[in-house]
Amino acid sequence: MLRDYLVLLSSLTAYGVSAAICVAMSWRSKERFDFDLLAERVTSFHVEAAVPVKAANRPAGDSIPAHA
């Protein structure tokens, strides 16, 4: 049945080969992944609080958008 869908079969084959190569390379690697370092680097880009827009900086009659 998959022979009727050549593009789908090709994509699935490529994904499968790619996954097998990645797994094989990971098993051969002696380096251990540092999840704590990843968490630190990812959360350093997170902005905790948005800067509120002051009413004095908006022209008179200008409405505030419902979503920013």
Sequence and secondary structure as in RCSB ss.txt:
>XXXX:A:sequence
MLRDYLVLLSSLTAYGVSAAICVAMSWRSKERFDFDLLAERVTSFHVEAAVPVKAANRPAGDSIPAHA
>XXXX:A:secstr
 GGG HHHHHHHHHHHHHHHHHHHHHHH      HHHHHHHHHTT   S     GGGS TT    S  
